[in-house]
Amino acid sequence: MPEIILYQFEECPWCEKVRQKLKELKLSYKKVNMIRDRENPDRKELYKKSGVLTVPVINIDGKFIGDSSKIIEFLDKKFS
């Protein structure tokens, strides 16, 4: 089973779509709630790794993917 970390905002509708896809695929994951401030060092680091300024971002075994539609497409291809 891969190690999955979801960087998110709890009340984000796009993050919810990714959480639902992970649930549908029965994949366990860790949630990391991000601070909304894009100047926050953690957000800047996530941007360096993912190339996107927004959440959700998912880390699957060290591979960072941003944008909910890209994450869901990746999950469908890899785990469906």
N, C-alpha and C positions, 0 to 999 in steps of 0.2 A: 504494500500500500504506500502511495507516495506521501511525502510530507507536504501539506497544503496550508498556507497562511493567507488569509483574506484581510487586506487592508481596506478599511471601510469607514463609513459613517453609519450609525445604527438606523437613522431615519431616512436614509438615501434610497429612493425607489430602484435605482440601478443596482445598488448593492443587494437589495432584497431579491432582485431577479437572479443574481449570482448565487445567493444563499439558497434559493429555491431549487436551482439547477443542481447544486451540490447535494442537497437533500434528496432530490429525485434520483440522483446517481448513487446515493448511499455512500458518499465520500465524507470521511471525517476531516475536520479542518479546525484550525485555530483562528479566532477573530482578533484583529488588532484595530481598535478604534483610533482613528487619526484625529488630530486637531485641525480645525478648519483653516487656520492661518497658513497660507502657502509659504510664508517666510520662516516657518518653524523648521529647525534643522532636520527633524525626522521626515517631514514632507519633502524637503530638498533632497535628502538621501534617497527617498523612494522614487523621486523624479529621475535621479541619475540612473537608477537601476531599471526603471520601467519605461522611461521616455515619455510619460504622460503626467500632466499636472493634476489630474482628477482622480477620484476613487470611483469605483473599486479598482484595486490592483490585486492580482493574485500571484503568489510565489509557489510554484510547484517544483519541488526538489531543486531550488536555486534558479529556476527560469521565471522571470517576472513578465507578466502580461497585464496590460491595462486596457480599459474600455470594456464595459459589460458585454457588448455583442461579440467582441473578439475573445473574451474569456469563455463565454458560453459556447462559441464555435469550437474553441480548443477542447473544452471539456467533452463536448459531443463526439468529436473525432477520436479523442484518446480513450474515453471511458464508456461510450455507448455500444 
